[in-house]
């Protein structure tokens, strides 16, 4: 398995640096606060938001001292990882800047080559076999988080191969340095995603873990970032026809969903370290912890914080 392992060409992590230990501790913190508020009930009705906040802080401190709650301080970022990440963050824009004159000269040729292919590339969008759909559906919705695996062939020729290679390289930069705090562009339900080239970049494998059903997952992308789907996946054989690389394509909902189901694979094994917790809930729990550890908040900030519990 190690000999055949392929590194991802691009990888997305919902919140870089958030550990499983942090997730578990912050989930336990919110549960303890909810139970405490339920016990107090009417006794808090006549108190101001600040008084409630102070009472909750005192409760958490007591629970931590008694060992019933733990809020482990975050570990420092390893210097080697920080340095490599910084070098990558700086190097990619520099490379693009150096290549800019060549890319600008090539742009008219690229547009001509792209439009010629977009008008001729066939759509291959048969309705997926019902037995295949049932096999996939049987693996879904056992928890709030689902898995997704798909494999497709890159359209033949150097043009498409170089185009998708360049775009996935840019995608990896964005996922690594821009979209690393809870959302991939406008989609905030994805926990992890990776894009892996296979067979000398003749095929592309995509895998992700996400919250909700597959229908809601596809709808999220169609409604919010169809252009992003088109950038990468329109270079795949049979994809719904695009215009100018980013238009149409995934915007045709039924065609796109047939394409997705046709290329989706049964996921034999996948791991979920925090079952029952969505990406939204993990971010909410982190914000609750921030409010516990702050020494001062304004009245408006306290009111917004109390809404999280």
C-alpha positions, 0 to 999 in steps of 0.5 A: 500500500505504501509503494502505491500511495499517491500524495494529494495534488490538493487538500482541504482541511476545515480548520487547520490546527484544530485537534481531536482533543480540542474538539472533544473538550469543547464539546464537553464544555458546551454540554456542561454549560447547557446542563448547568443552565437547565438546572438553574432555570428560573433563578437566572431569569432576573439576572443580567447577561453579564451576571449570567456570564460571570456565573458561568465562568465561575462554574467552568473554573470550578469544574476545571479545578475539580477535574470534571472539565479540561481545557488544554491550552493549544500546542505551539505550531511546530516550527518546521511546519510553520516555516514550510507553510510560510515558504509555500505561501510566498513562493507560489505568488512569486512563481505566478508573478514570474510566469505572468508575461508568458501566461498573458502572451499565451492567454489568447491561444488558451481561450481559442483552444478552450472554446474549440474544445468546449463546443466539441467535447461530448456530454456523457450523462446517462441516468445512473443505474438504480442498483448502483444508486442504492448501493451508494445510498446504503452507505450514507446517512448513518451519522450527521457526517457522510463520505464521498468518493469519486473517480473520473478520467481527464479529457485526452490531450495535453491541453486538458491535462496541463489545464487541470494540473495548473488549476488544482495547483491553484486550488491547493494554494487557496485551501492551504492559505485562504480557505483554512478557517471553516469554509471552502469558498462559501461552503462550510459543511466540508470537514476534509477534501482531497484531489489525487491524480492517478495513472500519470494524471489521466484520472482524478480521484476526489474524496471528502467528508461532509455534513448532511445528505448528498443532495444538500452537499451537491445543492450547496456547490451548485448554488454557491460555487458552481464556477469552482466545480467547473474550473476543475471538473469540466476537464473530466470526460463527459462533464456537462458542457461549460462556457468560458470554463466557469459558466453553465456546467454544474449550473444544470442541476440534473445533468450535474447530479447524474454526472456525480452519481455516475462517477461516485464510488462506494467508500469501503473505509473511512474514519470520523474522529468526532461522530455526531458533531457537524463542522458548524457545531465545532466552530460554535463550541470553539467560540463558546470556549473563547468566551469562557477564556476572555477576561472582558466582553462588552454587553453586546458580545455577552448577549451574542455569546449566550446565544451560542449555548 
